[in-house]
C-alpha cells in the first residue's frame, strides 16, 4: 500500500502546510508548473517524487522532469502530464494515445481547477489536484491524497488549504 500526495501548479511556492502533508505521504506526485526547482528539491529531501514539467517551467525544471511521466505503482498504471484535458475533452496531443492505451489513473494540472472524474468510456480515473501555489485565479489552494492498495485506489481525499491571498 502506498499513500500518495498529488499536487500541481505550485508556481515556485511551498510552505509548511504543504510540507506537513508531504511528510504524511509515501510518495509525492507533481503535475507540473513547478516554478522554481527549489520546490521539487525541497520535496525530494523529504519523500520520493514523480513529476512533470509544465508550461511555465524553465529549462532547469524541464531538464529534471519529463513532459509525460508513465509508471506503475502496485498494480495501477499512471500517466501524469501537465496539459492533458479531462474526459470527453482530452488535449489533442494525448487524445490518440490515451484511447489506445488508457492508464488506470490519468493526472493533469494546468487549469487550477480541482477535478475528480471517472471516464466510463476509457475506464480510467482522471485527477486534477487544482493548484497548491498562490499564483493564478483559483480562490482556494488544493491538493489530493489517496492510497493505492494493489489494484485499488482508496481513501481519496481533497485537501483544501487556506484561501489564497
C-alpha positions in Angstrom: 0.0 0.0 0.0 1.3 3.5 -0.9 0.0 6.8 0.4 0.2 9.4 -2.4 0.1 13.2 -2.2 -0.8 14.8 -5.5 -0.2 18.5 -6.2 0.2 20.8 -9.1 0.8 24.4 -10.1 2.9 25.4 -7.1 4.4 28.3 -9.2 7.6 28.5 -7.0 5.6 28.3 -3.7 5.9 25.7 -1.0 5.0 26.3 2.7 4.8 24.5 6.0 1.2 23.4 5.2 2.3 21.6 2.1 5.3 20.1 3.9 3.0 18.8 6.6 1.2 16.7 4.0 4.4 15.7 2.2 5.7 14.2 5.5 2.5 12.0 5.8 2.8 10.5 2.3 4.9 7.7 0.9 5.3 9.4 -2.5 4.6 12.8 -3.8 3.4 13.4 -7.4 3.6 16.8 -9.0 1.6 17.6 -12.2 3.7 20.5 -13.4 4.1 24.2 -13.2 6.7 23.7 -10.5 8.1 27.2 -10.9 11.4 27.2 -9.1 13.4 23.9 -8.9 13.8 24.6 -5.1 10.2 23.4 -4.7 11.0 19.9 -6.0 14.3 19.9 -4.3 12.5 20.5 -1.0 10.1 17.7 -1.7 12.8 15.3 -2.8 14.7 15.8 0.5 11.6 14.5 2.3 10.0 11.9 0.1 10.3 10.2 -3.3 8.9 12.4 -6.1 7.4 11.8 -9.5 6.8 14.9 -11.5 6.4 16.5 -14.9 7.2 20.0 -16.2 4.5 22.5 -17.1 4.2 25.3 -19.5 5.7 28.0 -17.1 8.7 25.8 -16.2 12.2 26.9 -17.2 15.0 24.8 -18.7 16.2 23.8 -15.3 12.9 22.1 -14.4 12.5 20.7 -17.9 15.9 19.1 -17.7 15.0 17.4 -14.5 11.4 16.2 -15.3 9.7 14.9 -18.4 6.6 16.2 -20.3 4.8 12.9 -19.6 5.5 10.5 -16.8 4.1 7.0 -17.2 4.7 4.4 -14.5 3.0 1.6 -12.4 2.6 1.7 -8.7 1.4 -1.6 -7.1 -0.9 -2.8 -10.0 -2.1 0.6 -11.0 -0.9 2.3 -14.2 -0.5 6.1 -14.0 0.1 8.8 -16.6 0.9 12.3 -15.4 1.1 15.3 -17.8 0.6 19.0 -17.2 -1.8 19.9 -20.1 -3.9 16.8 -20.7 -7.6 17.9 -20.5 -10.2 15.6 -19.0 -12.8 13.0 -20.0 -14.6 14.0 -23.3 -12.1 16.9 -23.6 -8.7 15.4 -23.7 -5.9 17.6 -25.2 -5.2 16.9 -28.9 -1.6 15.9 -28.0 -2.6 13.0 -25.9 -6.1 12.0 -27.3 -5.0 9.2 -29.6 -2.5 7.6 -27.1 -4.9 7.7 -24.2 -7.6 6.0 -26.3 -5.1 3.3 -27.5 -3.7 2.5 -24.1 -5.6 4.1 -21.2 -3.9 4.2 -17.8 -5.8 3.4 -14.6 -5.2 6.9 -13.4 -4.7 9.9 -15.7 -3.4 13.1 -14.0 -3.2 16.6 -15.4 -2.8 20.0 -13.9 -2.8 23.4 -15.6 -6.4 24.5 -15.1 -6.0 25.3 -11.4 -9.5 23.7 -11.1 -9.7 20.6 -8.9 -11.4 17.7 -10.8 -12.0 14.1 -9.9 -13.8 12.4 -12.7 -14.3 8.8 -13.8 -14.1 8.2 -17.6 -16.5 5.3 -18.2 -15.6 5.0 -21.8 -11.9 4.5 -21.1 -12.4 3.0 -17.6 -9.9 5.4 -16.0 -9.9 7.8 -13.1 -9.0 11.4 -14.0 -7.4 13.6 -11.3 -6.5 17.2 -11.4 -5.4 18.4 -7.9 -6.1 22.1 -8.6 -3.3 24.5 -7.6 -1.2 24.3 -4.4 0.5 27.6 -5.1 -0.6 31.2 -4.7 -0.3 32.4 -8.3 -3.4 32.2 -10.5 -7.1 32.8 -10.4 -8.1 30.0 -8.0 -9.5 31.1 -4.7 -8.6 28.1 -2.5 -5.3 26.2 -2.7 -5.9 22.5 -3.1 -4.2 19.1 -3.3 -5.4 15.4 -3.3 -4.3 12.5 -1.4 -5.2 8.8 -1.8 -3.9 5.3 -1.3 -3.0 2.7 -3.8 -3.6 -0.8 -2.5 -2.7 -3.5 -5.0 -5.1 -2.6 -7.9 -7.4 -0.3 -5.9 -7.4 3.5 -5.4 -8.8 4.1 -1.9 -9.4 6.8 0.6 -9.3 9.7 -1.9 -9.3 13.0 -0.1 -9.5 16.6 -1.1 -7.1 18.8 0.9 -8.2 22.5 1.0 -5.5 24.8 2.2 -6.3 28.4 3.2 -7.9 30.8 0.8 -5.3 32.4 -1.5 -4.2 35.9 -0.5 
